[in-house]
Amino acid sequence: MKVRTGLGQDSHPFEAKATGKALKLAGVLFEGQLGLEGNSDADVVLHALTNAVSGVTGHNVMGPISDSMCQAGISDSREYLKTALKSLGGLRLSHVSVALECAKPKLVNHIPLMRESLAALLGLQLADIGVTAMED
């Protein structure tokens, strides 16, 4: 059996002042929090996963493709990940692990929702999704 491993990373700063943009991580909405700067919803978890899939397939979605999607009004990072997943061809995901480091917001209570969201997006079982958070 041939195995490929993708590693993705992404970062966006929080908005300097509230614009009403929602904070989304792993496709989960965090109410009452500043959003992240970016021309999309700036979901760093989904961007990192999109980059990881792109690393496996060699089909880079984040950049010109996601920018053109944004210009067409598609700013939901779930769509970027779906675009990257189409490039897998006969390959399939077996496990995903995500590590987040942030001082705010507190993530621990949202981890189950984040895992459920990722499992649904990726077609994996909950046991195949790891999400950890290092919080100050």
N, CA, C and O of each residue as an XYZ file, in Angstrom:
544
protein
N       0.843     -1.177      0.000
C       0.000      0.000      0.000
C       0.891      1.244      0.000
O       1.818      1.366      0.801
N       0.591      2.143     -0.902
C       1.327      3.401     -0.995
C       0.644      4.442     -0.109
O      -0.575      4.603     -0.162
N       1.424      5.139      0.698
C       0.891      6.166      1.600
C       1.546      7.501      1.266
O       2.756      7.584      1.055
N       0.731      8.526      1.223
C       1.232      9.894      1.055
C       0.781     10.703      2.254
O      -0.315     10.504      2.777
N       1.627     11.607      2.678
C       1.300     12.464      3.818
C       1.376     13.917      3.382
O       2.368     14.351      2.797
N       0.323     14.659      3.670
C       0.305     16.080      3.367
C       0.407     16.879      4.656
O      -0.165     16.501      5.678
N       1.123     17.961      4.603
C       1.259     18.848      5.753
C       0.871     20.246      5.295
O       1.437     20.774      4.337
N      -0.089     20.838      5.978
C      -0.543     22.168      5.604
C      -0.438     23.126      6.768
O      -0.536     22.723      7.927
N      -0.240     24.381      6.464
C      -0.135     25.435      7.475
C      -0.846     26.660      6.934
O      -0.904     26.871      5.722
N      -1.384     27.463      7.834
C      -1.986     28.733      7.460
C      -2.062     29.615      8.694
O      -2.125     29.118      9.818
N      -2.055     30.904      8.484
C      -2.236     31.838      9.600
C      -2.866     33.119      9.074
O      -2.590     33.553      7.956
N      -3.703     33.704      9.887
C      -4.324     34.997      9.605
C      -4.402     35.740     10.931
O      -4.740     35.135     11.948
N      -4.098     37.035     10.949
C      -4.282     37.801     12.187
C      -5.768     38.105     12.403
O      -6.562     38.111     11.462
N      -6.113     38.353     13.644
C      -7.460     38.830     13.928
C      -7.619     40.227     13.333
O      -6.644     40.962     13.181
N      -8.842     40.579     13.003
C      -9.108     41.927     12.523
C      -8.707     42.933     13.599
O      -8.874     42.679     14.791
N      -8.184     44.063     13.171
C      -7.776     45.105     14.118
C      -8.986     45.725     14.805
O      -8.920     46.096     15.977
N     -10.089     45.837     14.074
C     -11.321     46.339     14.669
C     -12.483     45.525     14.100
O     -12.412     45.004     12.987
N     -13.533     45.432     14.876
C     -14.681     44.612     14.483
C     -15.345     45.165     13.224
O     -15.689     46.345     13.150
N     -15.516     44.285     12.238
C     -16.206     44.661     11.002
C     -17.505     43.879     10.850
O     -18.254     44.078      9.894
N     -17.761     42.996     11.793
C     -18.942     42.145     11.694
C     -18.644     40.805     11.046
O     -19.525     39.952     10.939
N     -17.398     40.617     10.610
C     -17.007     39.347     10.008
C     -16.981     38.275     11.091
O     -16.452     38.503     12.179
N     -17.540     37.126     10.804
C     -17.606     36.030     11.770
C     -16.277     35.286     11.853
O     -15.559     35.172     10.859
N     -15.959     34.788     13.024
C     -14.811     33.902     13.192
C     -15.276     32.486     12.914
O     -16.216     31.995     13.538
N     -14.609     31.833     11.971
C     -14.890     30.433     11.653
C     -13.600     29.648     11.740
O     -12.565     30.060     11.215
N     -13.678     28.512     12.410
C     -12.557     27.582     12.496
C     -13.094     26.186     12.238
O     -14.017     25.740     12.920
N     -12.531     25.496     11.267
C     -12.970     24.156     10.873
C     -14.429     24.163     10.420
O     -15.130     23.158     10.538
N     -14.873     25.300      9.905
C     -16.254     25.422      9.455
C     -17.245     25.699     10.565
O     -18.452     25.729     10.323
N     -16.753     25.905     11.790
C     -17.609     26.159     12.954
C     -17.583     27.650     13.269
O     -16.517     28.263     13.329
N     -18.758     28.223     13.467
C     -18.899     29.637     13.789
C     -18.653     29.860     15.279
O     -19.207     29.151     16.119
N     -17.822     30.847     15.599
C     -17.539     31.243     16.976
C     -18.207     32.588     17.210
O     -17.690     33.625     16.795
N     -19.342     32.571     17.867
C     -20.132     33.788     18.113
C     -19.380     34.754     19.030
O     -18.669     34.335     19.943
N     -19.550     36.050     18.773
C     -19.021     37.078     19.668
C     -17.517     37.239     19.636
O     -16.946     37.798     20.572
N     -16.855     36.767     18.589
C     -15.402     36.873     18.479
C     -15.055     37.699     17.248
O     -15.810     37.725     16.276
N     -13.917     38.370     17.294
C     -13.420     39.065     16.110
C     -13.127     38.044     15.027
O     -12.675     36.936     15.315
N     -13.383     38.417     13.779
C     -13.041     37.558     12.659
C     -11.560     37.661     12.331
O     -10.835     38.470     12.910
N     -11.132     36.844     11.409
C      -9.750     36.859     10.951
C      -9.661     37.636      9.647
O     -10.568     37.582      8.817
N      -8.558     38.359      9.475
C      -8.351     39.122      8.248
C      -8.148     38.176      7.076
O      -7.502     37.135      7.203
N      -8.700     38.547      5.950
C      -8.532     37.760      4.729
C      -9.649     38.075      3.772
O     -10.699     38.576      4.175
N      -9.429     37.783      2.487
C     -10.458     38.082      1.501
C     -11.558     37.027      1.479
O     -12.591     37.220      0.837
N     -11.343     35.915      2.175
C     -12.371     34.881      2.332
C     -12.845     34.928      3.780
O     -12.669     35.933      4.469
N     -13.449     33.828      4.237
C     -13.816     33.767      5.657
C     -12.588     33.562      6.541
O     -12.690     33.628      7.766
N     -11.421     33.313      5.927
C     -10.128     33.194      6.615
C     -10.098     32.063      7.634
O      -9.443     32.175      8.670
N     -10.805     30.974      7.345
C     -10.816     29.803      8.232
C      -9.461     29.102      8.128
O      -9.218     28.329      7.202
N      -8.586     29.383      9.092
C      -7.214     28.880      9.036
C      -7.146     27.356      9.068
O      -6.232     26.773      8.485
N      -8.084     26.705      9.729
C      -8.085     25.244      9.777
C      -8.354     24.680      8.387
O      -7.633     23.799      7.922
N      -9.390     25.187      7.725
C      -9.717     24.676      6.397
C      -8.664     25.070      5.367
O      -8.417     24.317      4.424
N      -8.043     26.228      5.528
C      -6.956     26.616      4.624
C      -5.765     25.685      4.794
O      -5.164     25.265      3.806
N      -5.418     25.359      6.029
C      -4.299     24.447      6.266
C      -4.598     23.060      5.704
O      -3.715     22.427      5.125
N      -5.824     22.582      5.865
C      -6.180     21.273      5.304
C      -6.164     21.311      3.781
O      -5.730     20.353      3.140
N      -6.631     22.406      3.202
C      -6.571     22.560      1.744
C      -5.121     22.517      1.276
O      -4.810     21.886      0.266
N      -4.238     23.187      2.007
C      -2.811     23.163      1.672
C      -2.229     21.758      1.819
O      -1.383     21.357      1.020
N      -2.668     21.012      2.824
C      -2.176     19.645      3.020
C      -2.594     18.749      1.851
O      -1.786     17.975      1.336
N      -3.849     18.858      1.439
C      -4.324     18.071      0.295
C      -3.559     18.483     -0.962
O      -3.166     17.631     -1.759
N      -3.351     19.771     -1.135
C      -2.589     20.259     -2.289
C      -1.171     19.701     -2.279
O      -0.611     19.419     -3.338
N      -0.585     19.541     -1.094
C       0.752     18.970     -0.987
C       0.809     17.531     -1.452
O       1.832     17.083     -1.970
N      -0.277     16.805     -1.273
C      -0.352     15.411     -1.711
C      -0.582     15.319     -3.217
O       0.016     14.482     -3.893
N      -1.450     16.182     -3.737
C      -1.849     16.079     -5.146
C      -1.004     16.916     -6.098
O      -0.954     16.632     -7.295
N      -0.336     17.950     -5.576
C       0.403     18.865     -6.435
C      -0.486     19.882     -7.116
O      -0.018     20.635     -7.971
N      -1.772     19.924     -6.754
C      -2.731     20.875     -7.320
C      -2.983     21.956     -6.278
O      -3.772     21.759     -5.354
N      -2.313     23.100     -6.426
C      -2.390     24.167     -5.426
C      -3.685     24.957     -5.574
O      -3.916     25.605     -6.595
N      -4.520     24.897     -4.552
C      -5.807     25.600     -4.571
C      -5.703     26.973     -3.918
O      -6.261     27.945     -4.430
N      -4.995     27.063     -2.792
C      -4.869     28.349     -2.109
C      -3.921     29.237     -2.916
O      -2.792     28.846     -3.212
N      -4.386     30.418     -3.264
C      -3.627     31.319     -4.125
C      -4.517     31.712     -5.285
O      -5.646     32.153     -5.067
N      -4.038     31.565     -6.522
C      -4.836     32.010     -7.668
C      -6.225     31.379     -7.760
O      -7.184     32.070     -8.104
N      -6.360     30.083     -7.463
C      -7.677     29.436     -7.571
C      -8.632     29.988     -6.514
O      -9.749     30.390     -6.838
N      -8.199     30.009     -5.250
C      -9.078     30.525     -4.195
C      -9.341     32.019     -4.389
O     -10.436     32.500     -4.096
N      -8.340     32.754     -4.883
C      -8.542     34.180     -5.145
C      -9.611     34.393     -6.217
O     -10.460     35.274     -6.081
N      -9.571     33.587     -7.285
C     -10.588     33.752     -8.332
C     -11.956     33.316     -7.824
O     -12.971     33.891     -8.217
N     -11.998     32.300     -6.950
C     -13.273     31.905     -6.347
C     -13.818     33.054     -5.506
O     -15.011     33.355     -5.551
N     -12.932     33.698     -4.734
C     -13.338     34.838     -3.902
C     -13.883     35.965     -4.765
O     -14.906     36.563     -4.432
N     -13.217     36.256     -5.856
C     -13.673     37.319     -6.755
C     -15.035     36.987     -7.358
O     -15.794     37.881     -7.732
N     -15.337     35.677     -7.451
C     -16.642     35.245     -7.970
C     -17.686     35.178     -6.860
O     -18.819     34.757     -7.091
N     -17.297     35.599     -5.642
C     -18.242     35.635     -4.530
C     -18.238     34.398     -3.657
O     -19.089     34.263     -2.777
N     -17.298     33.491     -3.881
C     -17.209     32.269     -3.069
C     -16.137     32.496     -2.017
O     -14.946     32.362     -2.298
N     -16.562     32.843     -0.796
C     -15.609     33.131      0.279
C     -15.651     32.093      1.389
O     -14.971     32.247      2.404
N     -16.433     31.045      1.215
C     -16.558     29.958      2.196
C     -15.418     28.971      1.981
O     -15.343     28.325      0.935
N     -14.542     28.853      2.950
C     -13.358     28.005      2.825
C     -13.690     26.531      2.661
O     -12.841     25.760      2.213
N     -14.900     26.121      3.012
C     -15.300     24.732      2.755
C     -15.256     24.448      1.255
O     -14.952     23.329      0.840
N     -15.558     25.453      0.450
C     -15.534     25.274     -1.006
C     -14.109     25.110     -1.524
O     -13.887     24.374     -2.485
N     -13.151     25.775     -0.911
C     -11.747     25.620     -1.303
C     -11.284     24.194     -1.002
O     -10.617     23.558     -1.818
N     -11.651     23.703      0.192
C     -11.279     22.341      0.556
C     -11.930     21.330     -0.392
O     -11.279     20.379     -0.825
N     -13.198     21.529     -0.712
C     -13.881     20.629     -1.650
C     -13.184     20.625     -3.010
O     -13.067     19.581     -3.651
N     -12.725     21.789     -3.442
C     -12.000     21.878     -4.708
C     -10.707     21.068     -4.634
O     -10.373     20.343     -5.572
N      -9.989     21.186     -3.538
C      -8.745     20.427     -3.369
C      -9.023     18.922     -3.324
O      -8.278     18.134     -3.906
N     -10.091     18.527     -2.634
C     -10.418     17.102     -2.506
C     -10.717     16.461     -3.861
O     -10.463     15.271     -4.045
N     -11.249     17.225     -4.807
C     -11.534     16.701     -6.143
C     -10.256     16.245     -6.836
O     -10.310     15.401     -7.731
N      -9.113     16.787     -6.438
C      -7.827     16.460     -7.052
C      -7.252     15.138     -6.555
O      -6.255     14.657     -7.095
N      -7.864     14.548     -5.540
C      -7.318     13.308     -4.971
C      -7.399     12.127     -5.934
O      -6.635     11.170     -5.813
N      -8.314     12.195     -6.878
C      -8.455     11.068     -7.808
C      -8.751      9.791     -7.043
O      -9.724      9.728     -6.292
N      -7.935      8.788     -7.223
C      -8.127      7.503     -6.553
C      -7.572      7.446     -5.139
O      -7.745      6.446     -4.442
N      -6.910      8.509     -4.714
C      -6.381      8.536     -3.346
C      -7.515      8.805     -2.364
O      -8.515      9.428     -2.721
N      -7.361      8.339     -1.134
C      -8.370      8.631     -0.125
C      -7.696      9.005      1.184
O      -6.612      8.521      1.513
N      -8.362      9.870      1.913
C      -7.870     10.273      3.232
C      -8.168      9.167      4.227
O      -9.197      8.498      4.135
N      -7.265      8.976      5.179
C      -7.523      7.980      6.221
C      -7.529      8.596      7.615
O      -8.155      8.049      8.523
N      -6.851      9.714      7.802
C      -6.784     10.353      9.118
C      -6.355     11.797      8.930
O      -5.575     12.112      8.031
N      -6.868     12.669      9.780
C      -6.482     14.077      9.780
C      -6.251     14.508     11.220
O      -7.036     14.192     12.113
N      -5.171     15.228     11.426
C      -4.885     15.778     12.743
C      -4.622     17.269     12.585
O      -3.858     17.687     11.715
N      -5.261     18.063     13.433
C      -5.139     19.516     13.396
C      -4.702     19.995     14.771
O      -5.270     19.586     15.784
N      -3.704     20.853     14.812
C      -3.263     21.448     16.071
C      -3.400     22.969     15.955
O      -2.932     23.574     14.990
N      -4.038     23.565     16.937
C      -4.243     25.012     16.967
C      -3.574     25.583     18.201
O      -3.597     24.980     19.273
N      -2.983     26.749     18.036
C      -2.385     27.445     19.168
C      -2.914     28.865     19.173
O      -2.712     29.620     18.221
N      -3.593     29.222     20.252
C      -4.139     30.566     20.349
C      -4.419     30.909     21.809
O      -4.661     30.030     22.636
N      -4.380     32.195     22.104
C      -4.719     32.664     23.445
C      -6.221     32.858     23.575
O      -6.792     32.670     24.649
N      -6.858     33.239     22.463
C      -8.302     33.407     22.442
C      -8.792     33.088     21.054
O      -8.027     33.244     20.102
N      -9.972     32.669     20.889
C     -10.928     32.289     21.928
C     -10.554     30.930     22.512
O      -9.712     30.217     21.965
N     -11.170     30.593     23.595
C     -10.965     29.271     24.176
C     -11.635     28.251     23.262
O     -12.809     28.395     22.921
N     -10.907     27.243     22.874
C     -11.378     26.300     21.867
C     -11.870     24.968     22.424
O     -12.638     24.272     21.761
N     -11.448     24.610     23.610
C     -11.664     23.252     24.105
C     -13.129     22.815     24.025
O     -13.403     21.666     23.680
N     -14.055     23.689     24.331
C     -15.472     23.308     24.288
C     -16.010     23.189     22.865
O     -17.083     22.624     22.656
N     -15.279     23.712     21.889
C     -15.702     23.659     20.494
C     -15.087     22.490     19.735
O     -15.484     22.213     18.603
N     -14.127     21.805     20.339
C     -13.431     20.722     19.637
C     -14.383     19.648     19.132
O     -14.215     19.207     17.995
N     -15.376     19.195     19.903
C     -16.293     18.187     19.347
C     -17.014     18.664     18.080
O     -17.146     17.903     17.121
N     -17.477     19.912     18.073
C     -18.132     20.458     16.880
C     -17.160     20.569     15.707
O     -17.529     20.314     14.561
N     -15.938     20.945     15.996
C     -14.931     21.062     14.946
C     -14.639     19.692     14.342
O     -14.513     19.565     13.124
N     -14.532     18.672     15.181
C     -14.293     17.315     14.684
C     -15.461     16.836     13.829
O     -15.258     16.227     12.779
N     -16.684     17.112     14.279
C     -17.873     16.719     13.505
C     -17.902     17.419     12.151
O     -18.210     16.798     11.133
N     -17.587     18.690     12.138
C     -17.576     19.454     10.898
C     -16.544     18.887      9.925
O     -16.831     18.700      8.743
N     -15.341     18.615     10.434
C     -14.282     18.081      9.575
C     -14.629     16.683      9.078
O     -14.384     16.362      7.915
N     -15.194     15.853      9.940
C     -15.572     14.497      9.521
C     -16.578     14.564      8.376
O     -16.466     13.819      7.402
N     -17.556     15.452      8.491
C     -18.566     15.590      7.446
C     -17.946     16.100      6.145
O     -18.272     15.599      5.069
N     -17.072     17.076      6.231
C     -16.436     17.627      5.029
C     -15.524     16.629      4.334
O     -15.454     16.587      3.106
N     -14.826     15.826      5.131
C     -13.809     14.934      4.588
C     -14.296     13.506      4.350
O     -13.582     12.690      3.767
N     -15.513     13.210      4.803
C     -16.035     11.852      4.646
C     -15.315     10.841      5.518
O     -15.146      9.686      5.126
N     -14.890     11.269      6.700
C     -14.186     10.401      7.636
C     -15.028     10.169      8.882
O     -15.981     10.901      9.147
N     -14.665      9.148      9.640
C     -15.299      8.883     10.924
C     -14.681      9.803     11.979
O     -13.549     10.261     11.822
N     -15.424     10.070     13.050
C     -14.894     10.929     14.126
C     -13.578     10.401     14.670
O     -12.696     11.181     15.028
N     -13.439      9.085     14.737
C     -12.210      8.484     15.261
C     -11.000      8.808     14.386
O      -9.860      8.675     14.829
N     -11.244      9.230     13.155
C     -10.164      9.534     12.223
C      -9.808     11.015     12.195
O      -8.986     11.442     11.383
N     -10.419     11.797     13.074
C     -10.193     13.247     13.132
C      -9.622     13.611     14.498
O     -10.242     13.351     15.529
N      -8.451     14.207     14.497
C      -7.866     14.702     15.743
C      -7.801     16.219     15.713
O      -7.321     16.802     14.741
N      -8.273     16.852     16.757
C      -8.150     18.308     16.895
C      -7.640     18.576     18.299
O      -8.257     18.170     19.284
N      -6.512     19.261     18.382
C      -5.966     19.643     19.682
C      -5.771     21.147     19.710
O      -5.569     21.781     18.675
N      -5.834     21.703     20.902
C      -5.669     23.146     21.050
C      -4.748     23.436     22.231
O      -4.935     22.912     23.330
N      -3.763     24.272     21.982
C      -2.911     24.784     23.060
C      -3.379     26.188     23.346
O      -3.309     27.062     22.481
N      -3.855     26.410     24.553
C      -4.411     27.709     24.927
C      -3.651     28.266     26.121
O      -3.232     27.529     27.013
N      -3.485     29.576     26.117
C      -2.847     30.239     27.263
C      -3.841     30.388     28.374
O      -3.509     30.921     29.433
